């Protein structure tokens, strides 16, 4: 009897307390960076955005072309007005010529619009990468939590077996045996809930990766180590303000609105229209010839060829494109304010994330160095005391519950540390570790 209890305690504490390492999978584990790459490659919305960007980039090269010339053909006849000999035709070609560099400014607006679309595409890629990172972390942490609950379930089963043997020998009352049984069922319930949560996280990750379902999701690699952030806070903030796609989009929007304002001012100057024309007019008119002492009536045919040059330009007496200029100026000022607001929000977000990450790293270090070992040692002492009959089952279960709470808190601290690290990379727009990868 006593030998069995000693062996049970030894087997119980031979279980890893918080290593939670998964067994070697048969296929290549899916790392966090590989998951992000796969999602960016297979996402249909990003593919559609890339097609639109290609169209905008190509169209920007044609935005500055001149308007098409106007060809006019004219024919006239007097057959319907009892003048059958009166006829003619004409042709003219008119070209509008801007007096200001409107074409170049239209190209600047179109190119800025393409740059905005490109920055927004990078922003969409950044948001998708952030979603995939979060989903991958949730799935990986749910697997770790599942392993933790399996260990707790094994501890509960061992305690129940020890209590059953001691009850049969009359060492403990039935009440303590029932407490051990309730704890074992409670551990099984928590394990089932963890299995359901892990399946839900796997389905979400598989959906973001474009896979058919969680069955096609490969096993996940180990969580990345929680590293120190490279660089000072000020250097990270400066890098974020320069590299973040959302801020780049706001800068391109400001450039686009400034170019639109310049275009509106140029369009206030009317364009000159130059027209070249050619016409041929044929007519017949009465003519009189003096023949001897009498005048003889006759007809004289004419065939005239006329070349013409016509210059026309609207007089800017009433309209100076005021409406477009006012709207363009307002949009330019609004874009400048949005950029400043975005810069301040990004700086505030980054400072908050840096503080959260540092706090999470300190909490994780405290759990791993002090709280975790202390909780495990306390439970071991309580089990030995129960084995010697010095305490009851309730005290052992209370200490086991405190160990489970500490392990859950340690797992939450790990999750917070890794999540804030991922959010820092998303906030900065580039890697924040010396190696460049988590």
Steps between C-alpha positions, in 0.01 A plus 500: 500500500761756606729389219221560250438850631867585477513372143183698415648822636821438308310439175286809563799731533681337212247672276635826354358790693490766231727398216199410286701393200306313231623178351687508172248520217514287190489804270690826501358727772338823387703791635352842564685665210400218261135541597513871419667433163240237409209729590639791297548272201156340501275788603257585219429855617869585484521350152208721389665806657822423313308487171342839573839643589647379170217674315547827688875495445459445125225760469714762674730507198212606273346762728690789341403442139351788302129497415415355163476741205157578360437425132210682334361429154249732337302470179243744359279522199236735361299227333223529756477878473477532123869570471626172353825652389596602856702230675807458710681295763748566777726322746659627817723361772504659849740426783470621858837612637531567876686816586603348835678161560168327573616165362801476731287590800238241407777243483617607845148450639468159334843386618423611854173304482694190394743554789205527740364171368840336540532622859149381576588161353796480734268601780261217409793258496606635840152454645469149360844411635394631841182288491698191400759560773228535762316191374824299490588606854151415627518157336851432633411620850182293500712194424728586791200557725362163392825326596495682833147382574594144406773512760257640756256225407773242557578655839130485595478135392807411707361678805169318458680168480702580814184610685317181395773279641518695826119491534494123458758472774298731725756783510263773369122552515272459197462879478864541398461226237204690357705820489766324295232362266344844449842647423564228244166569324565873509839446337337288228244774431768766469690273262192458279449877492864547402461246217200694363688831526807355323279372216339845464839672483622247243194560281556877509867464410422257217245747362750785499757279326251402229501133597203266474469450875688424819569149368730645231682722751852368570627482857621831636860574587611607846420848619769759426720602786409822677793718402604845606402777264788626288571872515379780720142615528571815302666309216204261481257790488701673227513176303126451540421850378710432192410139420137447596278446191204689648713809554650458154146493357418823685815665361409395146145626554641839600719503188198405288285781644780753457535388137122527456511857635777587257294346218190699598702822488640409158154417366385850599701628203294439183647296219563626148329325212674511162298401191617455140235490230463451128185566297398482135206710381345474159237744375344642189410864453347706224740666263439738206711535191494794263452373151486784255238738624318244713560335834488125499399324825708202611628314801843488661614204708741549794709240686666647810756320724535656847746421779431628851660526844283546807609574857248483784519522878233542768509832681537441876253769598283299738656161570854454621445136607427634847298201618769242421773718642313546828424127531858406413640741758266359768598142415868593515462655846297200618763256373771694682303484825430126457871437451587687817229317693623166365856576605391587853279190527782276376746649749253459788419143399865406479588646838211313661601172335860542611387544860265200480769280348758590764247431776401167345864392468565581866186310606600196293851503644357520852270204437778287355766586757303522825124450499493180296771310692352613831151379409631162386709460814202590720282236336774242540524580870122474539495164324770365724306626803185328372700186444611513863146568618578844634242687287180420320411484130342848500832665580673305221229599253526865605871495433442322169250770406755769584757326283249483213423871543871583496557293186204668329634840605843407363342391172303827486819696566670313216206573272503868591875528447487335157186687394642838594817408313292419189298818541823696528617363168162588351511851650855566383449343160828304504676247722594625846753227584869491409453183293216647299263210572310394811 
